Amino acid sequence: MEVRKIRAEMRMGRSIFDLPLRVAFYARVSTDKYEQLSSLENQVQYYTEFIQNKPNWTYVEGYIDEGISGTSTKKRDSFNRMIADAKAGRLDFIITKEISRFSRSTLDSIKYTQELLEHNVGVLFQNDNINTLDTDSEFRLVVMAGVAQDEVRKLSERLKFGFRQSIRNGRILGNDKIWGYDKKDCKLAINEDEAEVVRLIFDLYANGGLGVRRLSQKLYDMGYTSRKGNEFNVLTIRHVLTNPKYKGWYCGNKTQSIDYRSKKNAFLDESEWVTYPDPNVPAIVPEELWDRANTLYKYRSAQMQSHQNSAEFHNRYVYSGKLICEEHDASFHRQVLTSAMGDKEVWQCRVYRQRGRAACSAPQLRTEELDEIMAKIFAKLVIDKKAIIDALVAVIKNAPDEHNYEHDADKLEQEIAQTNKKKDRLLEMSVEGAISISEFKGRNDGFNEQIHTIENKLNVLRAEQAKSTATAENLEAIKTALQRELDFSHGVNSELVATILDHIVVMTDSKKDEIHLEIHLKVGGSQDIRFVREKSSLRFISLKSITRRQASRMT
């Protein structure tokens, strides 16, 4: 029935209940708690009977959303289905409890009621006594929806205030499933089974030289898994490493709400966080270990950001990024295979790692084989040792120091300045009576400790800077070491390989036990090599030099 006809009937004194309309209801609760679900059940029963008891109305099955907030309609499936059915002409009238059931956003409420009216569908907000088929309904709707929206804003502010008060009273808010702790009644207690993994993560990262990804694999190999029995997610490990709770500190104000309606949050800079030692948070790792791990984490993160081509940072292994599959132009990745004979480091084509042997025929290469091949090539190349040593010393002498000590020192000095600003703000709060003297003292001591830790890092950094300056003065010692390494009597030095080797191409005609490689060197020249794997050694079929033109044509 068209809206203009309905309004004409109503102007003549007929009630909405006297008109032949197809009527549905919309019901929603914002949580899935029992009390709310019970309320929803009552709403459904009430509206079903209400509509069916009107002789002129035709009952259309209602639309129900459970446990979904009213601030947005994006995830309200039944609501969106109701709007679609209304636009498709399947109903004439919708009854709902109040405007906040429809939406707490003024714009959403007006938008949807206008859309529904354009499709000849009215809405009755029963508790608010607003029927959108009345001609003055839009004005009242704007007023009432505005009130509902303001209530959401006030609720958001009340929650923030409540959070701040809870924190001051020693109540831990936030994640209920933080690894290593059990949380009950807003208090944290150490879960020793999980805390064992936390301590291991910090130890392996800070002292064991493992990166985050290798740490995940190492934990799984040692039998430690996530709560779901999988490898620890890389993000989980990062969150563990950077969470001050593990050293017994409170950490808050990490995010800030951008819009209470969309519930979007922005992550704040670390200088804006509120952190201090908290007696209500039991520490799992010593503060010194946590600080050391985080200093290393920040350093590695900065290194990754400073390298647009991050391959150099990732290449902690001499052959990382230097083995290329000719068939797919893809790099080889390192893998450690464990057997009864012990661990074996091998390299496999990325395509093979992702899709299996059917996708790539390139054989895997063993690190020990590559070392043997490089030693043989270097022994062949090193006819004039003096020329090579002089060339390498020149490279070392002219190489810029990639570690920007001044930049890192400036950052640490900025951290000290920012912490001093926090101390100033804390003093102002104490003077204004916002915090107690004892709380001021505890938090101020925490800031002083932070400054002391940063100053220690700064001293270490200055010492490293002085050490790097002295390196350039030790070229004679470097020459002696190079002469010793270039006789290859004890195999090949990995650092020398990293210095001289540019890349190795695994040719497409390689087989499992007969392998064809093309080896390109930074010092000039390329080598074509074929070898056969035998039980305990390699047998070289051919080892010959190839010209740059031949090499470029082959690769």
C-alpha positions as CSV (number, residue, x, y, z in Angstrom):
1,M,0.0,0.0,0.0
2,E,1.5,3.4,-1.0
3,V,2.5,5.8,1.7
4,R,0.5,8.7,0.2
5,K,-2.7,6.5,0.4
6,I,-2.0,5.5,3.9
7,R,-1.5,9.1,5.0
8,A,-4.7,10.1,3.2
9,E,-6.6,7.4,5.1
10,M,-5.1,8.6,8.4
11,R,-6.1,12.2,7.7
12,M,-9.6,11.0,7.4
13,G,-9.5,9.6,11.0
14,R,-8.6,6.0,10.3
15,S,-6.0,4.4,12.6
16,I,-2.9,2.5,11.4
17,F,-4.6,-0.6,12.9
18,D,-7.6,-0.3,10.6
19,L,-5.5,-0.6,7.4
20,P,-4.8,-3.8,5.5
21,L,-1.0,-4.0,6.0
22,R,1.6,-6.8,5.9
23,V,3.4,-6.2,9.2
24,A,6.7,-7.6,10.6
25,F,8.7,-6.8,13.7
26,Y,12.4,-6.2,14.4
27,A,14.0,-7.3,17.7
28,R,17.6,-7.0,18.9
29,V,19.7,-7.3,22.0
30,S,23.3,-6.1,22.2
31,T,24.8,-9.0,24.2
32,D,24.4,-12.7,24.3
33,K,24.0,-12.9,28.1
34,Y,21.2,-15.0,29.4
35,E,19.2,-12.0,30.8
36,Q,19.4,-10.3,27.4
37,L,18.4,-13.4,25.5
38,S,15.4,-13.9,27.8
39,S,14.4,-10.3,27.1
40,L,14.7,-11.0,23.4
41,E,12.4,-14.1,23.8
42,N,9.8,-11.9,25.5
43,Q,10.0,-9.3,22.7
44,V,9.5,-12.0,20.0
45,Q,6.4,-13.4,21.9
46,Y,4.9,-10.0,22.5
47,Y,5.2,-8.7,18.9
48,T,4.1,-12.0,17.3
49,E,0.9,-11.9,19.4
50,F,0.5,-8.1,19.0
51,I,0.5,-8.3,15.2
52,Q,-1.6,-11.5,14.9
53,N,-4.3,-10.0,17.1
54,K,-4.9,-7.2,14.6
55,P,-7.6,-8.5,12.3
56,N,-6.7,-6.1,9.4
57,W,-3.0,-7.0,9.5
58,T,-1.2,-9.9,7.8
59,Y,1.6,-11.3,10.0
60,V,5.1,-11.5,8.3
61,E,7.8,-13.4,10.2
62,G,9.9,-11.2,12.3
63,Y,13.6,-10.3,12.0
64,I,15.9,-11.0,15.0
65,D,19.6,-10.1,15.7
66,E,21.3,-11.6,18.8
67,G,24.3,-10.1,20.7
68,I,25.1,-7.3,18.2
69,S,25.7,-3.7,19.0
70,G,23.4,-1.0,17.6
71,T,26.1,1.5,16.8
72,S,26.5,0.0,13.3
73,T,24.3,-2.0,10.9
74,K,27.2,-3.7,9.0
75,K,27.1,-7.0,10.9
76,R,23.4,-7.1,11.6
77,D,22.4,-9.8,9.2
78,S,18.6,-10.0,10.0
79,F,18.3,-6.2,9.9
80,N,19.9,-6.0,6.5
81,R,17.7,-8.9,5.3
82,M,14.6,-7.0,6.5
83,I,15.7,-3.9,4.6
84,A,16.2,-5.9,1.5
85,D,12.7,-7.6,1.9
86,A,11.1,-4.3,2.4
87,K,12.6,-2.9,-0.8
88,A,11.5,-6.0,-2.6
89,G,7.9,-5.2,-1.6
90,R,7.4,-8.1,0.8
91,L,6.0,-6.0,3.7
92,D,4.3,-2.7,4.4
93,F,5.0,-1.9,8.1
94,I,7.7,-2.7,10.7
95,I,7.3,-2.5,14.5
96,T,10.3,-2.2,16.8
97,K,10.7,-1.4,20.5
98,E,12.6,1.9,20.2
99,I,15.0,3.9,18.0
100,S,18.0,2.5,19.7
101,R,16.9,-1.0,18.6
102,F,17.0,0.2,15.0
103,S,20.3,2.1,15.3
104,R,22.1,4.4,17.8
105,S,23.4,6.5,14.9
106,T,21.3,9.4,14.0
107,L,22.4,9.2,10.4
108,D,21.6,5.5,10.1
109,S,18.2,5.9,11.7
110,I,17.1,8.7,9.4
111,K,18.7,7.1,6.3
112,Y,17.0,3.7,6.7
113,T,13.6,5.1,7.6
114,Q,13.7,7.4,4.6
115,E,14.8,4.5,2.4
116,L,11.9,2.5,3.7
117,L,9.4,5.3,3.1
118,E,10.6,5.6,-0.5
119,H,9.6,1.9,-0.9
120,N,6.2,2.5,0.9
121,V,7.2,0.9,4.2
122,G,6.6,2.6,7.5
123,V,8.2,2.0,10.9
124,L,6.6,2.2,14.4
125,F,9.1,2.9,17.2
126,Q,6.7,1.8,19.9
127,N,8.3,3.1,23.1
128,D,9.2,6.4,21.5
129,N,5.7,6.8,20.1
130,I,7.0,7.6,16.6
131,N,5.2,6.3,13.5
132,T,7.1,7.3,10.4
133,L,3.9,7.2,8.4
134,D,2.9,10.4,10.4
135,T,3.8,13.5,8.5
136,D,5.6,15.0,11.6
137,S,7.6,11.9,12.4
138,E,10.9,12.9,10.8
139,F,11.3,15.9,13.1
140,R,10.6,13.8,16.2
141,L,12.9,11.0,14.8
142,V,15.8,13.4,14.5
143,V,15.4,14.6,18.1
144,M,15.0,11.1,19.5
145,A,17.8,9.5,17.4
146,G,20.1,12.4,18.5
147,V,19.4,11.6,22.1
148,A,20.2,7.9,21.5
149,Q,23.4,8.8,19.8
150,D,24.4,11.1,22.7
151,E,23.8,8.3,25.1
152,V,26.3,6.2,23.2
153,R,28.9,9.0,23.5
154,K,28.2,9.4,27.2
155,L,28.5,5.6,27.7
156,S,31.8,5.7,26.0
157,E,33.1,8.4,28.3
158,R,31.7,6.6,31.4
159,L,33.6,3.4,30.3
160,K,36.8,5.3,29.9
161,F,36.4,6.9,33.3
162,G,35.7,3.5,34.8
163,F,38.8,2.0,33.1
164,R,41.0,4.7,34.6
165,Q,39.5,4.2,38.1
166,S,39.9,0.4,37.9
167,I,43.5,0.8,36.9
168,R,44.2,3.1,39.8
169,N,42.6,0.5,42.1
170,G,44.9,-2.2,40.9
171,R,42.4,-4.0,38.7
172,I,43.9,-5.5,35.5
173,L,41.7,-4.8,32.4
174,G,42.0,-6.0,28.8
175,N,42.8,-9.5,27.4
176,D,41.5,-12.4,29.5
177,K,43.8,-14.9,27.7
178,I,47.2,-13.3,28.0
179,W,49.8,-16.1,27.6
180,G,51.6,-17.1,30.8
181,Y,48.9,-15.7,33.2
182,D,45.5,-16.8,34.5
183,K,43.1,-13.9,35.1
184,K,40.4,-14.0,37.7
185,D,38.5,-11.1,39.3
186,C,40.7,-8.6,37.3
187,K,43.9,-10.0,39.0
188,L,46.8,-11.8,37.2
189,A,48.4,-15.0,38.5
190,I,51.3,-16.7,36.8
191,N,50.4,-20.0,35.0
192,E,53.7,-21.9,35.4
193,D,53.2,-24.2,32.5
194,E,52.7,-21.3,30.1
195,A,55.3,-19.1,31.9
196,E,57.9,-21.7,31.0
197,V,57.4,-20.9,27.4
198,V,57.5,-17.1,28.0
199,R,60.8,-17.4,29.7
200,L,62.1,-19.6,26.9
201,I,61.0,-17.1,24.3
202,F,62.9,-14.3,26.0
203,D,66.0,-16.4,26.6
204,L,66.3,-17.7,23.0
205,Y,65.6,-14.3,21.5
206,A,67.9,-12.3,23.7
207,N,70.7,-14.9,24.4
208,G,70.2,-17.6,21.8
209,G,70.5,-15.4,18.7
210,L,67.2,-16.6,17.2
211,G,64.9,-14.4,15.2
212,V,61.1,-14.5,15.6
213,R,60.4,-17.0,12.8
214,R,63.2,-19.3,13.8
215,L,62.0,-19.1,17.4
216,S,58.6,-20.3,16.3
217,Q,60.0,-23.3,14.6
218,K,62.4,-24.0,17.5
219,L,59.6,-24.0,20.1
220,Y,57.5,-26.4,17.9
221,D,60.6,-28.7,17.5
222,M,61.0,-28.7,21.4
223,G,57.3,-29.7,21.8
224,Y,55.9,-26.4,22.8
225,T,52.7,-25.4,20.9
226,S,49.9,-22.8,21.0
227,R,46.7,-23.5,22.9
228,K,45.3,-25.0,19.7
229,G,48.3,-27.3,19.2
230,N,49.9,-25.4,16.4
231,E,53.2,-23.6,16.0
232,F,53.3,-20.3,17.9
233,N,52.2,-17.5,15.6
234,V,54.9,-15.0,14.7
235,L,52.6,-12.2,15.9
236,T,52.0,-14.0,19.2
237,I,55.8,-14.1,19.8
238,R,56.2,-10.4,18.9
239,H,53.4,-9.5,21.4
240,V,55.0,-11.6,24.1
241,L,58.4,-10.0,23.5
242,T,57.0,-6.4,23.6
243,N,54.5,-6.7,26.4
244,P,55.8,-4.9,29.6
245,K,53.5,-7.1,31.8
246,Y,56.1,-9.9,31.5
247,K,58.6,-7.8,33.5
248,G,55.9,-6.7,36.0
249,W,55.0,-3.3,34.5
250,Y,51.6,-1.8,33.8
251,C,51.2,-0.6,30.2
252,G,48.2,1.5,29.1
253,N,47.2,4.2,26.7
254,K,48.5,2.3,23.8
255,T,45.5,3.0,21.6
256,Q,43.0,5.9,21.3
257,S,39.5,5.8,20.0
258,I,39.1,7.8,16.8
259,D,35.3,7.5,16.5
260,Y,33.0,5.9,19.2
261,R,30.5,5.0,16.5
262,S,32.8,3.1,14.2
263,K,34.9,1.9,17.2
264,K,38.0,2.5,15.2
265,N,41.2,2.8,17.3
266,A,44.6,4.3,16.5
267,F,47.9,2.9,17.9
268,L,49.7,5.7,19.7
269,D,53.5,6.2,19.6
270,E,55.4,4.5,22.4
271,S,56.3,7.9,23.9
272,E,52.6,8.4,24.7
273,W,52.1,5.1,26.5
274,V,51.7,5.1,30.3
275,T,54.1,2.5,31.8
276,Y,55.3,2.0,35.3
277,P,56.3,-0.9,37.6
278,D,53.1,-2.4,39.0
279,P,53.0,-4.5,42.2
280,N,49.7,-6.0,41.0
281,V,51.4,-7.6,37.9
282,P,53.7,-10.5,38.8
283,A,56.8,-10.6,36.6
284,I,57.6,-13.7,34.6
285,V,61.1,-12.6,33.4
286,P,63.7,-10.3,35.0
287,E,63.5,-6.7,33.9
288,E,67.0,-6.8,32.7
289,L,66.3,-9.7,30.3
290,W,63.1,-8.0,29.1
291,D,65.0,-4.7,28.4
292,R,67.7,-6.6,26.6
293,A,65.3,-8.5,24.4
294,N,63.4,-5.3,23.5
295,T,66.5,-3.4,22.7
296,L,67.5,-6.1,20.3
297,Y,63.9,-6.3,18.9
298,K,63.9,-2.5,18.2
299,Y,67.3,-2.6,16.6
300,R,66.3,-5.4,14.3
301,S,63.1,-3.7,13.4
302,A,65.0,-0.5,12.6
303,Q,67.4,-2.5,10.5
304,M,64.6,-4.0,8.5
305,Q,63.0,-0.6,7.9
306,S,66.2,1.0,6.9
307,H,66.8,-1.6,4.1
308,Q,64.4,-1.2,1.3
309,N,65.8,-4.4,0.0
310,S,65.7,-6.3,3.3
311,A,67.5,-9.4,1.8
312,E,70.8,-8.3,3.4
313,F,69.3,-8.2,6.8
314,H,67.6,-11.6,6.4
315,N,70.8,-13.2,5.0
316,R,72.2,-14.3,8.3
317,Y,73.3,-17.5,6.5
318,V,76.1,-17.3,3.9
319,Y,74.0,-18.7,1.0
320,S,70.7,-16.9,1.9
321,G,69.4,-15.1,-1.2
322,K,72.3,-16.4,-3.3
323,L,70.9,-19.7,-4.6
324,I,68.6,-19.3,-7.6
325,C,66.5,-21.9,-9.4
326,E,66.9,-21.4,-13.1
327,E,63.6,-23.2,-13.8
328,H,61.5,-20.7,-11.8
329,D,63.9,-17.8,-11.2
330,A,63.1,-18.4,-7.5
331,S,65.4,-18.3,-4.5
332,F,66.3,-21.3,-2.4
333,H,65.3,-21.3,1.3
334,R,67.2,-22.9,4.2
335,Q,65.8,-25.9,6.0
336,V,67.2,-28.0,8.8
337,L,66.5,-31.7,8.4
338,T,66.6,-33.9,11.6
339,S,67.4,-37.6,11.5
340,A,69.2,-40.3,13.5
341,M,72.5,-39.1,12.0
342,G,71.9,-35.6,13.4
343,D,70.8,-32.2,11.9
344,K,71.6,-31.4,8.3
345,E,71.3,-27.9,6.8
346,V,69.9,-28.0,3.2
347,W,68.6,-25.5,0.7
348,Q,65.4,-26.0,-1.3
349,C,63.7,-24.1,-4.1
350,R,60.9,-21.8,-2.8
351,V,58.5,-23.3,-5.4
352,Y,59.3,-26.8,-4.2
353,R,58.8,-25.7,-0.6
354,Q,55.4,-24.3,-1.4
355,R,54.0,-26.9,-3.9
356,G,56.1,-30.0,-3.7
357,R,58.3,-32.1,-6.0
358,A,55.8,-32.1,-8.8
359,A,56.1,-28.4,-9.1
360,C,59.9,-28.1,-9.2
361,S,62.5,-30.7,-10.2
362,A,65.5,-28.8,-8.8
363,P,67.4,-30.9,-6.2
364,Q,68.1,-29.8,-2.7
365,L,71.6,-28.7,-1.9
366,R,73.6,-29.3,1.3
367,T,75.5,-26.5,2.9
368,E,78.5,-28.8,3.4
369,E,78.5,-29.6,-0.3
370,L,78.4,-25.9,-1.2
371,D,81.3,-25.2,1.2
372,E,83.4,-27.9,-0.5
373,I,82.6,-26.5,-4.0
374,M,83.5,-23.0,-3.0
375,A,86.8,-24.1,-1.4
376,K,87.7,-25.9,-4.7
377,I,86.8,-22.9,-6.8
378,F,88.7,-20.4,-4.6
379,A,91.8,-22.7,-4.6
380,K,91.6,-22.6,-8.4
381,L,91.1,-18.9,-8.6
382,V,93.7,-17.8,-6.1
383,I,96.7,-17.8,-8.3
384,D,97.8,-14.2,-7.4
385,K,96.8,-14.1,-3.7
386,K,98.3,-10.7,-3.2
387,A,96.1,-9.1,-5.9
388,I,92.9,-10.5,-4.3
389,I,94.0,-9.5,-0.8
390,D,94.7,-6.0,-1.9
391,A,91.3,-5.8,-3.7
392,L,89.5,-7.0,-0.6
393,V,91.3,-4.6,1.8
394,A,90.4,-1.8,-0.6
395,V,86.7,-2.8,-0.4
396,I,86.9,-2.9,3.4
397,K,88.7,0.4,3.6
398,N,86.2,2.2,1.4
399,A,83.0,0.5,2.7
400,P,80.8,3.0,4.5
401,D,79.8,2.1,8.1
402,E,76.2,1.0,7.7
403,H,75.5,1.4,11.3
404,N,74.4,5.0,11.9
405,Y,75.6,5.3,15.5
406,E,74.7,9.0,15.7
407,H,71.1,8.3,14.6
408,D,70.7,5.6,17.2
409,A,72.2,7.8,19.9
410,D,69.8,10.6,19.0
411,K,66.9,8.2,19.4
412,L,68.1,7.2,22.8
413,E,68.5,10.8,23.9
414,Q,65.0,11.5,22.6
415,E,63.7,8.7,24.8
416,I,65.4,10.2,27.8
417,A,63.8,13.6,27.0
418,Q,60.4,12.0,26.5
419,T,60.7,10.2,29.8
420,N,61.6,13.4,31.6
421,K,58.5,15.0,30.1
422,K,56.4,12.1,31.6
423,K,58.1,12.9,34.9
424,D,57.0,16.5,34.6
425,R,53.4,15.5,33.8
426,L,53.5,13.2,36.8
427,L,54.6,16.0,39.1
428,E,51.8,18.2,37.8
429,M,49.3,15.5,38.6
430,S,50.7,15.2,42.1
431,V,50.6,19.0,42.7
432,E,47.0,19.0,41.5
433,G,46.1,16.2,43.9
434,A,45.1,13.8,41.0
435,I,47.4,11.1,42.4
436,S,48.6,10.3,45.9
437,I,52.2,10.9,47.1
438,S,52.9,7.2,47.3
439,E,51.7,6.6,43.8
440,F,53.8,9.6,42.6
441,K,56.8,8.2,44.3
442,G,56.3,4.7,42.8
443,R,55.8,5.9,39.3
444,N,58.5,8.5,39.5
445,D,61.0,5.8,40.6
446,G,59.9,3.7,37.6
447,F,60.7,6.6,35.3
448,N,64.1,7.1,36.9
449,E,64.9,3.5,36.4
450,Q,63.9,3.8,32.7
451,I,66.2,6.7,32.3
452,H,69.0,4.8,34.0
453,T,68.5,1.8,31.6
454,I,68.5,4.1,28.5
455,E,71.7,5.8,29.7
456,N,73.4,2.4,30.0
457,K,72.3,1.6,26.4
458,L,73.7,4.9,25.3
459,N,77.1,4.2,26.9
460,V,77.2,0.8,25.2
461,L,76.4,2.4,21.9
462,R,79.2,5.0,22.3
463,A,81.6,2.2,23.1
464,E,80.6,0.3,19.9
465,Q,81.0,3.4,17.9
466,A,84.6,3.8,19.2
467,K,85.3,0.2,18.4
468,S,84.1,0.5,14.8
469,T,86.4,3.5,14.3
470,A,89.3,1.4,15.4
471,T,88.5,-1.3,12.8
472,A,89.8,0.8,9.9
473,E,93.1,1.0,11.7
474,N,93.6,-2.8,11.8
475,L,94.0,-3.4,8.1
476,E,97.4,-5.2,8.5
477,A,95.8,-7.7,10.9
478,I,93.1,-8.2,8.3
479,K,95.6,-8.8,5.6
480,T,97.3,-11.5,7.7
481,A,94.0,-13.2,8.4
482,L,93.1,-13.2,4.7
483,Q,96.4,-14.8,3.8
484,R,95.7,-17.5,6.3
485,E,92.2,-18.1,5.0
486,L,93.2,-18.1,1.3
487,D,95.2,-21.3,1.6
488,F,91.9,-23.3,2.2
489,S,93.7,-26.0,4.2
490,H,90.9,-26.0,6.7
491,G,88.0,-25.6,4.3
492,V,86.3,-22.4,3.4
493,N,85.5,-19.4,5.6
494,S,81.9,-18.4,5.5
495,E,82.6,-14.7,5.7
496,L,85.0,-15.0,2.8
497,V,82.3,-16.7,0.8
498,A,79.8,-14.0,1.7
499,T,82.4,-11.4,0.5
500,I,83.3,-13.0,-2.8
501,L,80.2,-15.0,-3.9
502,D,77.5,-13.1,-5.8
503,H,75.1,-15.9,-6.6
504,I,74.7,-19.5,-7.7
505,V,72.3,-20.7,-10.4
506,V,71.0,-24.3,-10.1
507,M,70.6,-25.3,-13.8
508,T,67.5,-27.0,-15.1
509,D,69.4,-30.2,-16.2
510,S,70.4,-30.9,-12.6
511,K,69.3,-34.3,-11.1
512,K,69.2,-35.6,-7.6
513,D,72.7,-37.1,-7.7
514,E,74.2,-35.2,-10.7
515,I,74.1,-31.5,-10.3
516,H,75.0,-28.6,-12.6
517,L,75.7,-25.2,-11.1
518,E,76.8,-21.9,-12.5
519,I,78.6,-19.8,-9.9
520,H,79.1,-16.1,-10.3
521,L,81.7,-14.2,-8.2
522,K,81.8,-10.5,-7.1
523,V,85.5,-10.3,-7.9
524,G,84.8,-11.1,-11.6
525,G,84.4,-14.3,-13.5
526,S,81.9,-17.2,-13.4
527,Q,82.4,-20.9,-13.0
528,D,80.4,-23.8,-14.6
529,I,80.6,-26.9,-12.4
530,R,79.1,-30.4,-12.6
531,F,79.5,-32.9,-9.8
532,V,78.2,-36.3,-8.8
533,R,77.1,-37.2,-5.3
534,E,78.7,-40.4,-4.0
535,K,78.3,-42.1,-0.7
536,S,80.8,-40.0,1.4
537,S,82.1,-37.4,-1.0
538,L,81.6,-35.4,-4.2
539,R,83.2,-36.4,-7.6
540,F,83.7,-33.4,-9.8
541,I,82.9,-34.1,-13.5
542,S,83.9,-30.6,-14.8
543,L,85.0,-27.3,-13.4
544,K,85.6,-24.6,-16.0
545,S,85.5,-20.8,-16.3
546,I,82.9,-19.1,-18.5
547,T,82.9,-15.6,-19.9
548,R,80.5,-12.9,-18.8
549,R,78.7,-13.1,-22.2
550,Q,78.2,-16.9,-21.9
551,A,77.0,-16.4,-18.3
552,S,74.5,-13.7,-19.1
553,R,73.2,-15.8,-22.0
554,M,72.8,-18.8,-19.8
555,T,71.1,-17.0,-16.9
